[in-house]
Amino acid sequence: MKVLYTLALFCVALPVGANPVLPLMATAPTALTAASDTTTDRDSYRKKAHDDVRDWQQKLHDFDAKAKAEGKHADRTAKADLNKAWDKTKIASRKLQTAGAEGWNAAKAEYETASRKLADTWHKIEAERS
C-alpha cells in the first residue's frame, strides 16, 4: 500500500502552473492528526497527506490560471515565495510517504511544518491581492 501512495504522489507532484487533471477537493489544508504510530494510523495519515497535497496542487494551478485569465501576473517575490513553500511541501510529503517507523515522527513533523508554511504563504498572498 505504501508503494502505491508513493507512486501516486510522484505522479501528482507537478510544478505550479502545470495542468493537472485532479478534482479540487478542498480550498484549505486540513489539519492532520494521528492518534498513535501504528502502521494503520501511519497509512491513514499518509493517505490524508497525499490528498492534501493533491488539493494544494489543484489550488495553486487554479491560482495561476485565474491570474492569467484576468491578465494579472503575481508579484515575482510572492510567486517565488509560494513556489518555494510548495516545493518544500512536496519534498516533505515524499519523505512522509516513504518513512518507516523509525523516521516517522521526524517526517511527520517536517511535513506539518512545510504544509503550515504553505498555508501561511497562501493566506498572505491572498490578503495582498484583496
VOMAR-730028 format. One record per atom (N, C-alpha, C): y, x, z; atom name. Coordinates in nm, 2 decimals. Atoms other than C-alpha are relative to their C-alpha. Layout:
N
<pt Y="Y" X="X" Z="Z" site="CA"/>
...
This chain:
130
<pt Y="-0.12" X="0.08" Z="0.00" site="N"/>
<pt Y="0.00" X="0.00" Z="0.00" site="CA"/>
<pt Y="0.12" X="0.09" Z="0.00" site="C"/>
<pt Y="-0.12" X="-0.09" Z="-0.01" site="N"/>
<pt Y="0.24" X="0.28" Z="0.09" site="CA"/>
<pt Y="0.03" X="0.06" Z="-0.14" site="C"/>
<pt Y="-0.02" X="-0.06" Z="0.14" site="N"/>
<pt Y="0.19" X="0.44" Z="-0.26" site="CA"/>
<pt Y="0.07" X="-0.10" Z="-0.09" site="C"/>
<pt Y="-0.06" X="0.10" Z="0.09" site="N"/>
<pt Y="0.28" X="0.11" Z="-0.43" site="CA"/>
<pt Y="0.15" X="-0.02" Z="0.04" site="C"/>
<pt Y="-0.14" X="0.01" Z="-0.03" site="N"/>
<pt Y="0.60" X="0.08" Z="-0.23" site="CA"/>
<pt Y="0.08" X="0.12" Z="-0.04" site="C"/>
<pt Y="-0.07" X="-0.12" Z="0.04" site="N"/>
<pt Y="0.69" X="0.44" Z="-0.30" site="CA"/>
<pt Y="0.02" X="0.00" Z="-0.15" site="C"/>
<pt Y="-0.01" X="0.00" Z="0.14" site="N"/>
<pt Y="0.62" X="0.40" Z="-0.67" site="CA"/>
<pt Y="0.11" X="-0.11" Z="-0.04" site="C"/>
<pt Y="-0.10" X="0.11" Z="0.03" site="N"/>
<pt Y="0.82" X="0.07" Z="-0.68" site="CA"/>
<pt Y="0.14" X="0.05" Z="0.03" site="C"/>
<pt Y="-0.13" X="-0.05" Z="-0.04" site="N"/>
<pt Y="1.11" X="0.24" Z="-0.50" site="CA"/>
<pt Y="0.05" X="0.10" Z="-0.10" site="C"/>
<pt Y="-0.04" X="-0.10" Z="0.10" site="N"/>
<pt Y="1.12" X="0.53" Z="-0.75" site="CA"/>
<pt Y="0.04" X="-0.07" Z="-0.13" site="C"/>
<pt Y="-0.03" X="0.07" Z="0.12" site="N"/>
<pt Y="1.13" X="0.28" Z="-1.03" site="CA"/>
<pt Y="0.13" X="-0.08" Z="0.00" site="C"/>
<pt Y="-0.12" X="0.08" Z="-0.02" site="N"/>
<pt Y="1.43" X="0.09" Z="-0.89" site="CA"/>
<pt Y="0.12" X="0.08" Z="0.04" site="C"/>
<pt Y="-0.11" X="-0.08" Z="-0.04" site="N"/>
<pt Y="1.64" X="0.38" Z="-0.78" site="CA"/>
<pt Y="0.08" X="0.05" Z="-0.11" site="C"/>
<pt Y="-0.09" X="-0.04" Z="0.12" site="N"/>
<pt Y="1.89" X="0.38" Z="-1.07" site="CA"/>
<pt Y="0.14" X="0.03" Z="0.05" site="C"/>
<pt Y="-0.14" X="-0.03" Z="-0.04" site="N"/>
<pt Y="2.24" X="0.51" Z="-1.06" site="CA"/>
<pt Y="0.09" X="-0.12" Z="-0.01" site="C"/>
<pt Y="-0.09" X="0.11" Z="0.01" site="N"/>
<pt Y="2.53" X="0.28" Z="-1.01" site="CA"/>
<pt Y="0.05" X="-0.01" Z="-0.14" site="C"/>
<pt Y="-0.04" X="0.02" Z="0.13" site="N"/>
<pt Y="2.62" X="0.12" Z="-1.33" site="CA"/>
<pt Y="-0.12" X="-0.02" Z="-0.10" site="C"/>
<pt Y="0.12" X="0.02" Z="0.08" site="N"/>
<pt Y="2.26" X="0.12" Z="-1.47" site="CA"/>
<pt Y="-0.02" X="-0.15" Z="-0.01" site="C"/>
<pt Y="0.03" X="0.14" Z="0.02" site="N"/>
<pt Y="2.13" X="-0.22" Z="-1.60" site="CA"/>
<pt Y="-0.13" X="-0.04" Z="0.05" site="C"/>
<pt Y="0.13" X="0.04" Z="-0.06" site="N"/>
<pt Y="1.86" X="-0.33" Z="-1.36" site="CA"/>
<pt Y="-0.03" X="-0.14" Z="-0.04" site="C"/>
<pt Y="0.04" X="0.14" Z="0.02" site="N"/>
<pt Y="1.67" X="-0.65" Z="-1.41" site="CA"/>
<pt Y="-0.05" X="-0.06" Z="0.12" site="C"/>
<pt Y="0.04" X="0.05" Z="-0.13" site="N"/>
<pt Y="1.63" X="-0.72" Z="-1.04" site="CA"/>
<pt Y="0.09" X="-0.12" Z="0.04" site="C"/>
<pt Y="-0.09" X="0.11" Z="-0.04" site="N"/>
<pt Y="1.75" X="-1.05" Z="-0.90" site="CA"/>
<pt Y="0.08" X="0.04" Z="0.13" site="C"/>
<pt Y="-0.08" X="-0.02" Z="-0.12" site="N"/>
<pt Y="2.03" X="-1.05" Z="-0.64" site="CA"/>
<pt Y="-0.06" X="-0.08" Z="0.11" site="C"/>
<pt Y="0.06" X="0.07" Z="-0.11" site="N"/>
<pt Y="1.87" X="-1.14" Z="-0.31" site="CA"/>
<pt Y="0.09" X="-0.02" Z="0.12" site="C"/>
<pt Y="-0.09" X="0.01" Z="-0.12" site="N"/>
<pt Y="2.15" X="-1.09" Z="-0.06" site="CA"/>
<pt Y="0.13" X="0.07" Z="-0.04" site="C"/>
<pt Y="-0.13" X="-0.06" Z="0.03" site="N"/>
<pt Y="2.51" X="-0.99" Z="-0.05" site="CA"/>
<pt Y="0.04" X="0.10" Z="0.10" site="C"/>
<pt Y="-0.03" X="-0.10" Z="-0.10" site="N"/>
<pt Y="2.49" X="-0.77" Z="0.25" site="CA"/>
<pt Y="-0.13" X="0.05" Z="0.06" site="C"/>
<pt Y="0.12" X="-0.06" Z="-0.05" site="N"/>
<pt Y="2.24" X="-0.54" Z="0.41" site="CA"/>
<pt Y="-0.05" X="-0.08" Z="0.12" site="C"/>
<pt Y="0.06" X="0.07" Z="-0.11" site="N"/>
<pt Y="2.00" X="-0.69" Z="0.66" site="CA"/>
<pt Y="-0.03" X="0.10" Z="0.11" site="C"/>
<pt Y="0.03" X="-0.09" Z="-0.11" site="N"/>
<pt Y="1.97" X="-0.53" Z="1.00" site="CA"/>
<pt Y="-0.15" X="0.01" Z="0.01" site="C"/>
<pt Y="0.14" X="-0.02" Z="0.00" site="N"/>
<pt Y="1.63" X="-0.38" Z="1.02" site="CA"/>
<pt Y="-0.05" X="0.05" Z="0.14" site="C"/>
<pt Y="0.05" X="-0.04" Z="-0.13" site="N"/>
<pt Y="1.43" X="-0.35" Z="1.34" site="CA"/>
<pt Y="-0.15" X="0.00" Z="-0.01" site="C"/>
<pt Y="0.14" X="-0.01" Z="-0.01" site="N"/>
<pt Y="1.07" X="-0.26" Z="1.42" site="CA"/>
<pt Y="-0.04" X="0.00" Z="0.15" site="C"/>
<pt Y="0.03" X="0.02" Z="-0.14" site="N"/>
<pt Y="0.91" X="-0.37" Z="1.74" site="CA"/>
<pt Y="-0.08" X="0.13" Z="0.06" site="C"/>
<pt Y="0.08" X="-0.12" Z="-0.05" site="N"/>
<pt Y="0.67" X="-0.07" Z="1.76" site="CA"/>
<pt Y="-0.03" X="0.08" Z="-0.13" site="C"/>
<pt Y="0.03" X="-0.09" Z="0.11" site="N"/>
<pt Y="0.55" X="0.22" Z="1.55" site="CA"/>
<pt Y="-0.14" X="-0.02" Z="-0.06" site="C"/>
<pt Y="0.13" X="0.01" Z="0.05" site="N"/>
<pt Y="0.22" X="0.07" Z="1.45" site="CA"/>
<pt Y="0.00" X="0.00" Z="-0.16" site="C"/>
<pt Y="0.00" X="-0.01" Z="0.15" site="N"/>
<pt Y="0.11" X="0.11" Z="1.08" site="CA"/>
<pt Y="0.05" X="-0.13" Z="-0.06" site="C"/>
<pt Y="-0.04" X="0.13" Z="0.05" site="N"/>
<pt Y="0.16" X="-0.26" Z="1.02" site="CA"/>
<pt Y="0.15" X="-0.02" Z="0.01" site="C"/>
<pt Y="-0.15" X="0.01" Z="-0.02" site="N"/>
<pt Y="0.51" X="-0.25" Z="1.16" site="CA"/>
<pt Y="0.07" X="0.09" Z="-0.09" site="C"/>
<pt Y="-0.07" X="-0.10" Z="0.09" site="N"/>
<pt Y="0.60" X="0.06" Z="0.96" site="CA"/>
<pt Y="-0.01" X="-0.06" Z="-0.14" site="C"/>
<pt Y="0.02" X="0.06" Z="0.14" site="N"/>
<pt Y="0.46" X="-0.11" Z="0.64" site="CA"/>
<pt Y="0.10" X="-0.11" Z="-0.02" site="C"/>
<pt Y="-0.10" X="0.11" Z="0.01" site="N"/>
<pt Y="0.67" X="-0.42" Z="0.71" site="CA"/>
<pt Y="0.14" X="0.05" Z="-0.01" site="C"/>
<pt Y="-0.14" X="-0.06" Z="0.00" site="N"/>
<pt Y="0.98" X="-0.21" Z="0.78" site="CA"/>
<pt Y="0.02" X="0.06" Z="-0.14" site="C"/>
<pt Y="-0.01" X="-0.07" Z="0.13" site="N"/>
<pt Y="0.92" X="-0.01" Z="0.46" site="CA"/>
<pt Y="0.03" X="-0.11" Z="-0.11" site="C"/>
<pt Y="-0.02" X="0.10" Z="0.11" site="N"/>
<pt Y="0.90" X="-0.33" Z="0.25" site="CA"/>
<pt Y="0.14" X="-0.06" Z="0.02" site="C"/>
<pt Y="-0.14" X="0.05" Z="-0.02" site="N"/>
<pt Y="1.22" X="-0.47" Z="0.41" site="CA"/>
<pt Y="0.10" X="0.10" Z="-0.05" site="C"/>
<pt Y="-0.10" X="-0.10" Z="0.04" site="N"/>
<pt Y="1.40" X="-0.14" Z="0.35" site="CA"/>
<pt Y="0.00" X="0.01" Z="-0.15" site="C"/>
<pt Y="0.01" X="0.00" Z="0.15" site="N"/>
<pt Y="1.27" X="-0.14" Z="-0.01" site="CA"/>
<pt Y="0.08" X="-0.12" Z="-0.06" site="C"/>
<pt Y="-0.07" X="0.12" Z="0.05" site="N"/>
<pt Y="1.40" X="-0.49" Z="-0.06" site="CA"/>
<pt Y="0.15" X="0.01" Z="0.01" site="C"/>
<pt Y="-0.14" X="-0.02" Z="-0.02" site="N"/>
<pt Y="1.74" X="-0.40" Z="0.09" site="CA"/>
<pt Y="0.06" X="0.10" Z="-0.10" site="C"/>
<pt Y="-0.05" X="-0.10" Z="0.10" site="N"/>
<pt Y="1.77" X="-0.10" Z="-0.15" site="CA"/>
<pt Y="0.01" X="-0.07" Z="-0.13" site="C"/>
<pt Y="0.00" X="0.08" Z="0.12" site="N"/>
<pt Y="1.69" X="-0.33" Z="-0.44" site="CA"/>
<pt Y="0.13" X="-0.09" Z="0.00" site="C"/>
<pt Y="-0.11" X="0.09" Z="-0.01" site="N"/>
<pt Y="1.96" X="-0.57" Z="-0.32" site="CA"/>
<pt Y="0.13" X="0.08" Z="-0.02" site="C"/>
<pt Y="-0.12" X="-0.08" Z="0.02" site="N"/>
<pt Y="2.22" X="-0.29" Z="-0.29" site="CA"/>
<pt Y="0.01" X="0.05" Z="-0.15" site="C"/>
<pt Y="0.00" X="-0.05" Z="0.14" site="N"/>
<pt Y="2.12" X="-0.16" Z="-0.64" site="CA"/>
<pt Y="0.07" X="-0.11" Z="-0.08" site="C"/>
<pt Y="-0.05" X="0.11" Z="0.07" site="N"/>
<pt Y="2.20" X="-0.51" Z="-0.78" site="CA"/>
<pt Y="0.15" X="-0.02" Z="0.03" site="C"/>
<pt Y="-0.14" X="0.02" Z="-0.04" site="N"/>
<pt Y="2.52" X="-0.54" Z="-0.58" site="CA"/>
<pt Y="0.09" X="0.10" Z="-0.06" site="C"/>
<pt Y="-0.08" X="-0.11" Z="0.06" site="N"/>
<pt Y="2.65" X="-0.21" Z="-0.70" site="CA"/>
<pt Y="0.01" X="-0.01" Z="-0.15" site="C"/>
<pt Y="0.00" X="0.03" Z="0.15" site="N"/>
<pt Y="2.56" X="-0.29" Z="-1.06" site="CA"/>
<pt Y="0.10" X="-0.11" Z="-0.03" site="C"/>
<pt Y="-0.09" X="0.12" Z="0.02" site="N"/>
<pt Y="2.74" X="-0.63" Z="-1.03" site="CA"/>
<pt Y="0.15" X="0.05" Z="0.02" site="C"/>
<pt Y="-0.13" X="-0.05" Z="-0.03" site="N"/>
<pt Y="3.04" X="-0.45" Z="-0.88" site="CA"/>
<pt Y="0.06" X="0.07" Z="-0.12" site="C"/>
<pt Y="-0.05" X="-0.07" Z="0.12" site="N"/>
<pt Y="3.07" X="-0.22" Z="-1.18" site="CA"/>
<pt Y="0.02" X="-0.09" Z="-0.12" site="C"/>
<pt Y="-0.01" X="0.09" Z="0.11" site="N"/>
<pt Y="3.01" X="-0.49" Z="-1.43" site="CA"/>
<pt Y="0.13" X="-0.09" Z="0.02" site="C"/>
<pt Y="-0.12" X="0.08" Z="-0.02" site="N"/>
<pt Y="3.28" X="-0.71" Z="-1.27" site="CA"/>
<pt Y="0.13" X="0.08" Z="-0.02" site="C"/>
<pt Y="-0.12" X="-0.08" Z="0.02" site="N"/>
<pt Y="3.53" X="-0.43" Z="-1.27" site="CA"/>
<pt Y="0.03" X="0.03" Z="-0.14" site="C"/>
<pt Y="-0.02" X="-0.03" Z="0.14" site="N"/>
<pt Y="3.47" X="-0.35" Z="-1.63" site="CA"/>
<pt Y="0.04" X="-0.13" Z="-0.07" site="C"/>
<pt Y="-0.04" X="0.13" Z="0.06" site="N"/>
<pt Y="3.49" X="-0.72" Z="-1.73" site="CA"/>
<pt Y="0.14" X="-0.04" Z="0.03" site="C"/>
<pt Y="-0.14" X="0.03" Z="-0.04" site="N"/>
<pt Y="3.82" X="-0.75" Z="-1.55" site="CA"/>
<pt Y="0.10" X="0.11" Z="-0.05" site="C"/>
<pt Y="-0.09" X="-0.10" Z="0.05" site="N"/>
<pt Y="3.95" X="-0.44" Z="-1.72" site="CA"/>
<pt Y="0.05" X="0.10" Z="0.11" site="C"/>
<pt Y="-0.04" X="-0.09" Z="-0.11" site="N"/>
<pt Y="3.97" X="-0.26" Z="-1.38" site="CA"/>
<pt Y="-0.10" X="0.12" Z="0.01" site="C"/>
<pt Y="0.08" X="-0.11" Z="-0.02" site="N"/>
<pt Y="3.84" X="0.08" Z="-1.31" site="CA"/>
<pt Y="0.02" X="0.04" Z="0.15" site="C"/>
<pt Y="-0.01" X="-0.04" Z="-0.14" site="N"/>
<pt Y="3.76" X="0.16" Z="-0.95" site="CA"/>
<pt Y="0.06" X="0.13" Z="0.02" site="C"/>
<pt Y="-0.06" X="-0.13" Z="-0.03" site="N"/>
<pt Y="3.96" X="0.43" Z="-0.79" site="CA"/>
<pt Y="-0.10" X="0.10" Z="0.00" site="C"/>
<pt Y="0.10" X="-0.10" Z="0.01" site="N"/>
<pt Y="3.79" X="0.75" Z="-0.86" site="CA"/>
<pt Y="-0.06" X="0.05" Z="0.13" site="C"/>
<pt Y="0.05" X="-0.04" Z="-0.13" site="N"/>
<pt Y="3.77" X="0.85" Z="-0.50" site="CA"/>
<pt Y="-0.09" X="-0.10" Z="0.07" site="C"/>
<pt Y="0.08" X="0.11" Z="-0.06" site="N"/>
<pt Y="3.64" X="0.51" Z="-0.39" site="CA"/>
<pt Y="-0.13" X="0.00" Z="-0.07" site="C"/>
<pt Y="0.12" X="0.00" Z="0.07" site="N"/>
<pt Y="3.38" X="0.52" Z="-0.66" site="CA"/>
<pt Y="-0.09" X="0.12" Z="0.03" site="C"/>
<pt Y="0.07" X="-0.12" Z="-0.04" site="N"/>
<pt Y="3.28" X="0.87" Z="-0.57" site="CA"/>
<pt Y="-0.06" X="-0.02" Z="0.14" site="C"/>
<pt Y="0.05" X="0.02" Z="-0.14" site="N"/>
<pt Y="3.25" X="0.77" Z="-0.20" site="CA"/>
<pt Y="-0.12" X="-0.10" Z="-0.01" site="C"/>
<pt Y="0.10" X="0.10" Z="0.01" site="N"/>
<pt Y="3.04" X="0.47" Z="-0.30" site="CA"/>
<pt Y="-0.13" X="0.06" Z="-0.06" site="C"/>
<pt Y="0.12" X="-0.07" Z="0.06" site="N"/>
<pt Y="2.81" X="0.68" Z="-0.52" site="CA"/>
<pt Y="-0.07" X="0.09" Z="0.09" site="C"/>
<pt Y="0.05" X="-0.10" Z="-0.10" site="N"/>
<pt Y="2.77" X="0.94" Z="-0.25" site="CA"/>
<pt Y="-0.08" X="-0.08" Z="0.11" site="C"/>
<pt Y="0.07" X="0.07" Z="-0.10" site="N"/>
<pt Y="2.68" X="0.68" Z="0.01" site="CA"/>
<pt Y="-0.13" X="-0.07" Z="-0.06" site="C"/>
<pt Y="0.11" X="0.06" Z="0.07" site="N"/>
<pt Y="2.44" X="0.51" Z="-0.24" site="CA"/>
<pt Y="-0.11" X="0.11" Z="-0.02" site="C"/>
<pt Y="0.10" X="-0.10" Z="0.01" site="N"/>
<pt Y="2.27" X="0.84" Z="-0.32" site="CA"/>
<pt Y="-0.07" X="0.04" Z="0.13" site="C"/>
<pt Y="0.06" X="-0.03" Z="-0.13" site="N"/>
<pt Y="2.22" X="0.92" Z="0.05" site="CA"/>
<pt Y="-0.10" X="-0.11" Z="0.04" site="C"/>
<pt Y="0.09" X="0.12" Z="-0.04" site="N"/>
<pt Y="2.07" X="0.57" Z="0.10" site="CA"/>
<pt Y="-0.13" X="0.01" Z="-0.08" site="C"/>
<pt Y="0.12" X="-0.01" Z="0.08" site="N"/>
<pt Y="1.83" X="0.62" Z="-0.19" site="CA"/>
<pt Y="-0.09" X="0.11" Z="0.05" site="C"/>
<pt Y="0.08" X="-0.12" Z="-0.05" site="N"/>
<pt Y="1.71" X="0.96" Z="-0.06" site="CA"/>
<pt Y="-0.06" X="-0.04" Z="0.13" site="C"/>
<pt Y="0.06" X="0.04" Z="-0.13" site="N"/>
<pt Y="1.67" X="0.83" Z="0.29" site="CA"/>
<pt Y="-0.11" X="-0.11" Z="-0.01" site="C"/>
<pt Y="0.10" X="0.10" Z="0.02" site="N"/>
<pt Y="1.48" X="0.53" Z="0.16" site="CA"/>
<pt Y="-0.13" X="0.06" Z="-0.05" site="C"/>
<pt Y="0.12" X="-0.06" Z="0.05" site="N"/>
<pt Y="1.24" X="0.75" Z="-0.03" site="CA"/>
<pt Y="-0.07" X="0.08" Z="0.11" site="C"/>
<pt Y="0.06" X="-0.07" Z="-0.11" site="N"/>
<pt Y="1.18" X="0.96" Z="0.28" site="CA"/>
<pt Y="-0.07" X="-0.10" Z="0.09" site="C"/>
<pt Y="0.06" X="0.10" Z="-0.09" site="N"/>
<pt Y="1.11" X="0.64" Z="0.48" site="CA"/>
<pt Y="-0.13" X="-0.05" Z="-0.07" site="C"/>
<pt Y="0.11" X="0.05" Z="0.06" site="N"/>
<pt Y="0.87" X="0.52" Z="0.22" site="CA"/>
<pt Y="-0.12" X="0.09" Z="0.01" site="C"/>
<pt Y="0.11" X="-0.09" Z="0.00" site="N"/>
<pt Y="0.66" X="0.83" Z="0.24" site="CA"/>
<pt Y="-0.03" X="0.06" Z="0.14" site="C"/>
<pt Y="0.01" X="-0.05" Z="-0.13" site="N"/>
<pt Y="0.70" X="0.91" Z="0.61" site="CA"/>
<pt Y="-0.13" X="-0.04" Z="0.07" site="C"/>
<pt Y="0.12" X="0.03" Z="-0.08" site="N"/>
<pt Y="0.38" X="0.94" Z="0.82" site="CA"/>
<pt Y="0.04" X="-0.03" Z="0.14" site="C"/>
<pt Y="-0.03" X="0.03" Z="-0.14" site="N"/>
<pt Y="0.35" X="0.86" Z="1.19" site="CA"/>
<pt Y="0.09" X="0.11" Z="0.07" site="C"/>
<pt Y="-0.08" X="-0.11" Z="-0.06" site="N"/>
<pt Y="0.49" X="1.20" Z="1.29" site="CA"/>
<pt Y="0.15" X="0.00" Z="-0.04" site="C"/>
<pt Y="-0.14" X="-0.01" Z="0.05" site="N"/>
<pt Y="0.81" X="1.18" Z="1.08" site="CA"/>
<pt Y="0.07" X="-0.13" Z="-0.01" site="C"/>
<pt Y="-0.05" X="0.13" Z="0.01" site="N"/>
<pt Y="0.86" X="0.81" Z="1.11" site="CA"/>
<pt Y="0.14" X="-0.02" Z="0.06" site="C"/>
<pt Y="-0.12" X="0.02" Z="-0.07" site="N"/>
<pt Y="1.13" X="0.80" Z="1.37" site="CA"/>
<pt Y="0.12" X="0.07" Z="-0.06" site="C"/>
<pt Y="-0.11" X="-0.07" Z="0.06" site="N"/>
<pt Y="1.34" X="1.06" Z="1.20" site="CA"/>
<pt Y="0.04" X="-0.06" Z="-0.13" site="C"/>
<pt Y="-0.02" X="0.06" Z="0.13" site="N"/>
<pt Y="1.30" X="0.90" Z="0.86" site="CA"/>
<pt Y="0.07" X="-0.14" Z="0.02" site="C"/>
<pt Y="-0.06" X="0.13" Z="-0.02" site="N"/>
<pt Y="1.39" X="0.56" Z="1.00" site="CA"/>
<pt Y="0.14" X="0.01" Z="0.05" site="C"/>
<pt Y="-0.14" X="-0.03" Z="-0.05" site="N"/>
<pt Y="1.70" X="0.69" Z="1.18" site="CA"/>
<pt Y="0.09" X="0.04" Z="-0.12" site="C"/>
<pt Y="-0.07" X="-0.05" Z="0.12" site="N"/>
<pt Y="1.81" X="0.87" Z="0.86" site="CA"/>
<pt Y="0.03" X="-0.12" Z="-0.09" site="C"/>
<pt Y="-0.03" X="0.11" Z="0.08" site="N"/>
<pt Y="1.77" X="0.55" Z="0.66" site="CA"/>
<pt Y="0.10" X="-0.10" Z="0.06" site="C"/>
<pt Y="-0.09" X="0.09" Z="-0.07" site="N"/>
<pt Y="1.95" X="0.33" Z="0.91" site="CA"/>
<pt Y="0.14" X="0.05" Z="-0.01" site="C"/>
<pt Y="-0.13" X="-0.06" Z="0.01" site="N"/>
<pt Y="2.24" X="0.57" Z="0.92" site="CA"/>
<pt Y="0.06" X="0.00" Z="-0.14" site="C"/>
<pt Y="-0.05" X="0.00" Z="0.14" site="N"/>
<pt Y="2.27" X="0.60" Z="0.54" site="CA"/>
<pt Y="0.03" X="-0.14" Z="-0.04" site="C"/>
<pt Y="-0.03" X="0.14" Z="0.03" site="N"/>
<pt Y="2.24" X="0.23" Z="0.50" site="CA"/>
<pt Y="0.12" X="-0.06" Z="0.06" site="C"/>
<pt Y="-0.12" X="0.05" Z="-0.07" site="N"/>
<pt Y="2.51" X="0.16" Z="0.76" site="CA"/>
<pt Y="0.12" X="0.06" Z="-0.07" site="C"/>
<pt Y="-0.11" X="-0.07" Z="0.07" site="N"/>
<pt Y="2.74" X="0.42" Z="0.59" site="CA"/>
<pt Y="0.03" X="-0.07" Z="-0.14" site="C"/>
<pt Y="-0.02" X="0.07" Z="0.13" site="N"/>
<pt Y="2.68" X="0.25" Z="0.25" site="CA"/>
<pt Y="0.07" X="-0.13" Z="0.02" site="C"/>
<pt Y="-0.06" X="0.13" Z="-0.03" site="N"/>
<pt Y="2.77" X="-0.09" Z="0.40" site="CA"/>
<pt Y="0.15" X="0.02" Z="0.04" site="C"/>
<pt Y="-0.14" X="-0.03" Z="-0.04" site="N"/>
<pt Y="3.08" X="0.06" Z="0.57" site="CA"/>
<pt Y="0.09" X="0.03" Z="-0.12" site="C"/>
<pt Y="-0.07" X="-0.04" Z="0.12" site="N"/>
<pt Y="3.19" X="0.22" Z="0.24" site="CA"/>
<pt Y="0.03" X="-0.12" Z="-0.09" site="C"/>
<pt Y="-0.01" X="0.12" Z="0.08" site="N"/>
<pt Y="3.13" X="-0.10" Z="0.06" site="CA"/>
<pt Y="0.11" X="-0.09" Z="0.05" site="C"/>
<pt Y="-0.10" X="0.09" Z="-0.06" site="N"/>
<pt Y="3.34" X="-0.31" Z="0.30" site="CA"/>
<pt Y="0.14" X="0.06" Z="-0.01" site="C"/>
<pt Y="-0.13" X="-0.07" Z="0.02" site="N"/>
<pt Y="3.62" X="-0.05" Z="0.29" site="CA"/>
<pt Y="0.06" X="-0.02" Z="-0.14" site="C"/>
<pt Y="-0.05" X="0.02" Z="0.14" site="N"/>
<pt Y="3.64" X="-0.07" Z="-0.09" site="CA"/>
<pt Y="0.03" X="-0.14" Z="-0.03" site="C"/>
<pt Y="-0.03" X="0.15" Z="0.02" site="N"/>
<pt Y="3.62" X="-0.45" Z="-0.09" site="CA"/>
<pt Y="0.13" X="-0.04" Z="0.07" site="C"/>
<pt Y="-0.12" X="0.03" Z="-0.07" site="N"/>
<pt Y="3.90" X="-0.46" Z="0.17" site="CA"/>
<pt Y="0.12" X="0.05" Z="-0.08" site="C"/>
<pt Y="-0.11" X="-0.06" Z="0.08" site="N"/>
<pt Y="4.12" X="-0.23" Z="-0.05" site="CA"/>
<pt Y="0.02" X="-0.08" Z="-0.13" site="C"/>
<pt Y="-0.01" X="0.08" Z="0.13" site="N"/>
<pt Y="4.05" X="-0.45" Z="-0.36" site="CA"/>
<pt Y="0.07" X="-0.13" Z="0.02" site="C"/>
<pt Y="-0.05" X="0.14" Z="-0.03" site="N"/>
<pt Y="4.16" X="-0.77" Z="-0.19" site="CA"/>
<pt Y="0.15" X="0.00" Z="0.01" site="C"/>
